[in-house]
Amino acid sequence: MSTTTNDKTDQAAGLLLMGAAGFFGYQTTGLPIGTLFRMGPGFFPMILSALLFGLGVLIFLKSFGRMTEPFGRIAWRGMALILPAPVVFGLTVRGLGFVPALFIATLIASQASVKMRPLPSLILATVVTILSTLIFSTGLGLPFRLFGPWVRF
């Protein structure tokens, strides 16, 4: 049974996003902004703050007069596997290196779906790892270790 009310959770989320954007935007006020072609150190954070504030406004305004559904089932499996994946990546990237850490994190996150099977999960992790390595290491030339000191060949 759905009812038309003001969605309090979206209102709170919109206000939180606007508050966070204001806080981070305020932090960049002392930094030179520069121009689009000669960006200063404050340019990118200010743009991100403005985008986050705009997103917060949209979420806040969209919350009025919305059809709300009763709270459904909580996806515990998704939370238990999606949330730790970046943590595992962060904890293992220095020791294992980018390639193995990303592969493991992708395997963990892919198991969040009950529909994901082992073989497609391995294929997904392999493709994500190869594409990310090509983009970040080869394409952008970012200086990081592909394989860390914990990995021996």
N, C-alpha and C positions, 0 to 999 in steps of 0.2 A: 504494500500500500504506500504510494508516494504522495507527498504533500508539497504544496508550493510554499516555501518559506525562505528566509534568508539563511544561507549556508554559513554557519558560524565558523566552521573549520577553514573554509576558503577565505573568509574575511580575516581570520587570524593569520593564515599563511600569507595573504597579500600584505598585511601590515608588517609582518616579520620581514618579508623580502624588502619592502620599502625601507624599513628601519636599518637592515643590514646594508642596503645600498647607500643610504645616507651616511652611515658610519664609515664605510670604506671610501665613499666619495669625499668625505671630510678629511680623511687621511691623506688624500692626494692634493689638498689645496696648496700646500707649500712647494709642491714639485712643479717644475716648468712643463707645460703641456706641449709646446711646440706646434708644428703644423702637420698636416696629413703626410707630407713627403719628408719632413724632418721631425719625427716624433720625439718628444721629450720623455723623460721617465714617468711622468704623470699621465701621459696620453692614454695608454692602454687601460690602466686601472680606472680612469675616469669614464672611458667608453663602456667598460664592463659594468661599472656602477650605474650608469645611465640606463643600460639595457636591463639590469636587474631591477631597477626602480620601475621601469616601464612594465616589465613582467608582473611585478607586484601590483601595480595599478590595474592591469588587465584582470588578474585573478580576483582582486578585491571587488571590482565593478561587476564582474561576471557572477559573483556570489549572490547578488540580489535577485529575488524572484525566480530562483532555480528550483527545479523539481528535485527533491532529495529522496533518496532511497534509504531504507533502514540499513544499518551497518551489517555487511555480510561476513562470510568466512574470512579469516585471516590466513594469508598465504605464508604459513610458517616455513615451509620448505624453501620458498624463494628468499625469504629474509635470512634464513640460516645459511644459504649458500651464496647469495649475491653480495651481502654485506662483508663477509670475510675475504672475498676474492681480492679486492684491492689491498687489504691489510696483508695478506699472504704475499702479494707481489712486492709491497713495500719492504717487508721483512726479509725477503729472499733475493731481491734484485742485486744487492751488493755482493753477496756470496756466490750465488748461482750465475748471475749475469742476466742480461735482458731477455735473451731467447728462452732459457729454461723457466725463468720466473713468469714470463708472460704466458708460456704454454701451460704451466700449472694453474695459474690464476684463471685462464680461460676454461680449462677443464672443470675447475670448481664451479665457476659461474654457470657453465652450460648445464650442469646437473640440477639447476633450480627448476627447470621444467620437467614435469612428470612424463612428458612425451619424448624427451631426449633419451636416446639409446647410446650405448658405448661407442659404436663405430662412427655414427654421425658426430658425436662429441669429439672424438679424436680427429676427425677430418676438419671440424670447425676450428679446433685449437691449432692445428697445423696451418690452416689457411690464414687465420688471424695473425699467428706468429710470423709467417713468411711475409705477409703484406705489411705488417707493422715494422718489421726489420727493414724491408725495402724502402718504406716511406721515411722512417725516422733516421735510419743509419745511412743508407745509400742516397736517398733523395734529398733529405735535409742536411745530411752530414753532421748530425748531432754526435758529440764525443761521449760515448758510453761503451762499456764493455759488453760485448755480445755474450761472452762466457766468462764467468767469474772464477775466483780462486778455488771454489769448492768443486768445480767441474774439472776432471782430468781426462784427457783422451789417451 
